[in-house]
Amino acid sequence: MPLLRYTCSPLLLSLLFSVGVSAETVPHYLTAREAPDSLTILPPPPAFDSVDFLRDKALYDWGVAQRRTPRGKLAWQDADVKAENIPLLFTQAFGYPLSKEQAPEIYRLMITMKEDAGTWATASAKKHYQRIRPFSFYGVPTCRQEDEKTLAGEGSYPSGHTTIGWALALVLAEINPARQQEILRRGLEIGESRVICGYHWQSDIDAARIMAAAVVARLHSNGPFSQQMVKAKQEFKRLTAGEAQ
């Protein structure tokens, strides 16, 4: 098992606590200094009186219209983002079970890297811009209202859940290139679901995918991550060999 890191700077600790995350108990590969800084990398979110925001509004309206459709049901399912459920979101696209019991090395890789993507790579921009979320802006309930109280106190830009989803999709597509299209499509859907549910604007999603790419690029120069990737790829070979027998 790779050596997991639990240390971070005082600044990042304040960012983590502001979004309800305990740095001491969350496994990750990167230190605070190593994690991509969203405030440095990303441009500001679109102003609410800008032309760019018209696109955000149009896609918000599209998302609301999807909620009573099969796509809306998938968005509702995607909104259940407990840590242990995140790998399961990719099981069908990946083509093999991704549970802790059936693919422990791939599961460990996903669970460990998710906070590098979902919290640490997005925290600085979220805190700086404190962008209001669509459901608060319009006063319209989300597709999963039990999460609204927590989310209302967090900045919308960029989307942490989308960063997790796209970062995981990039890594899983490397492990199983034969299913690349299905895996990347699933990663895109996870971000799209955040718009449908009213949690995020489309520009939050676009920015999140930039941060996801930055996280994955940085992880590939991290020793423990690279070691776990080797184990994950070896495990995948065993999974495919077992199917062939």
LOVEX-139573 format. One record per residue (C-alpha): z, y, x. Coordinates in steps of 0.02 Angstrom, whole numbers, padded with zeros to 5 digits, always signed. Each point is the difference from the previous one (the first is absolute). Layout:
ZYX...
END
This chain:
+00000+00000+00000-00043+00173+00071+00136+00119+00052+00016+00118-00148+00053+00180+00027+00128+00096-00100+00019+00162+00099-00068+00170-00051+00023+00184+00036+00121+00112-00097-00149+00091-00078-00077-00160-00065+00169-00060-00061+00013+00156-00108-00175-00033-00068+00040-00181-00038+00162+00041-00089-00088+00134-00101-00109-00136-00076+00141-00125-00021-00034-00115+00150+00132-00063+00119-00076-00006+00173+00134-00117+00065-00048-00139-00121-00191+00015-00002-00098-00105+00126-00149+00083+00084-00106-00011+00157-00016+00184+00048+00129+00126+00056+00004+00173-00077-00091+00072+00150-00137-00132-00011-00033+00013-00187-00149+00110-00051+00057+00169-00065-00078+00039-00169+00042+00185+00010-00097+00016+00162-00147-00110-00049-00034+00048-00180-00064+00164-00074+00105+00079-00138-00023-00074-00175-00119+00093-00115+00073+00154-00083+00015-00014-00188-00121+00145-00023-00132-00073+00117-00167-00084-00034+00065-00157+00087+00139-00013-00128-00130-00015-00139-00043-00170+00074+00184-00049-00002+00013+00052-00182-00159-00092-00050+00059-00162+00080+00173+00020-00077-00082+00011-00171-00106-00153+00041+00156-00094+00052+00093+00037-00161-00150-00065-00097+00011-00166+00094+00179-00041-00046-00039-00102-00156-00137-00099+00088+00009-00155+00112-00011+00119+00149+00152+00091-00067+00095-00165-00011-00039-00032+00183+00063+00174+00044+00162-00038-00092+00019-00160+00101-00038+00091+00162+00140+00122-00037+00129-00138+00026+00016+00035+00185+00161-00086+00050-00011-00046+00183-00006-00186-00031-00143+00020-00125-00119+00101+00110-00079-00149+00091-00029-00085-00168-00114+00143-00052-00128-00066+00125+00014-00187-00033-00154-00017-00110-00108+00112+00110+00059-00087+00159-00039-00170-00073+00163-00082+00056+00182+00017-00053+00092+00138+00093+00178-00042-00048+00143-00009+00123+00005-00188-00021-00186-00039+00012-00056+00126+00132+00159+00058+00089-00086+00079+00152-00125+00102-00102+00138+00046-00122+00112+00060+00143-00141+00105+00071-00031+00084-00168+00181+00032-00043+00040+00071+00172-00149+00118+00013+00013+00068-00177+00133+00130+00041-00099+00060+00151-00135+00041-00127+00088+00038-00163+00145+00108+00056-00010+00055+00179-00184+00048+00006+00013+00103-00159+00175+00075+00005-00034+00163+00091-00142+00059-00114+00092-00057-00156+00153+00102+00049-00097+00153+00058-00117+00019-00149+00111-00072-00138-00155-00015-00108+00040-00028-00183-00058-00165-00073-00123-00008-00144+00124-00067-00128+00119+00144+00039-00141+00129+00005-00065-00050-00173+00162-00064-00076-00088-00163-00046+00086-00170+00025-00063-00119+00133-00054-00179-00030+00170-00060+00061+00130+00126-00051+00151-00082+00082-00057+00068+00169-00024+00181-00054+00175+00064+00038-00009-00057+00180-00180+00053+00029+00022+00172-00077+00111+00049+00147-00126-00054+00131-00154+00093+00058-00167-00067-00061-00106+00032+00156-00048-00118+00076+00031-00160-00099+00116-00118+00092-00044-00150-00108-00185+00029+00031+00030+00013+00187+00088-00168-00006-00138-00080-00104-00144+00062+00107+00088-00037+00166+00038-00178-00058-00180-00022-00060-00067+00051+00171+00114-00123+00089-00030-00144-00121-00188+00026+00012+00016-00024+00188+00097-00161-00025-00122-00068-00129-00169+00084+00031-00090-00120-00116+00092+00083-00145-00016+00176+00067-00089+00072-00151+00124-00071-00125+00149+00055+00103-00062+00177+00027-00047+00015-00184+00179-00050-00043+00068+00130+00120-00105+00133-00086+00061-00058-00171+00182+00022+00050-00031+00184+00036-00106+00020-00156+00143-00074-00102+00114+00142+00055-00122+00124-00081-00014-00103-00159+00188-00007-00018+00017+00189+00026+00106-00015+00156-00126+00085+00115-00150+00115+00009-00162-00068+00074+00019+00114+00151+00169-00083+00034-00093-00166+00004-00138+00064+00115+00128+00069+00123+00099-00162-00005-00150-00101+00056-00018+00114+00152+00183-00031+00043-00021-00188-00026-00142-00004+00126+00106+00101+00122+00146-00121-00020-00106-00154+00029-00083+00077+00152+00172+00039+00073+00070-00172-00042-00138-00084+00099+00074+00075+00159+00175-00060-00045+00057-00158+00089+00108-00081-00137-00133+00034-00131-00136-00075+00110+00108-00154+00031+00029-00022-00187-00186+00022-00034-00034-00147+00117+00125-00105-00096-00075+00055-00166-00176-00047+00056+00059-00168+00063+00086-00032-00165-00158+00045-00093-00097-00128+00103+00129-00129-00053-00021+00050-00181-00188-00018+00007+00013-00164+00097+00116-00070-00132-00124+00045-00136-00140-00089+00094+00098-00162+00017
END
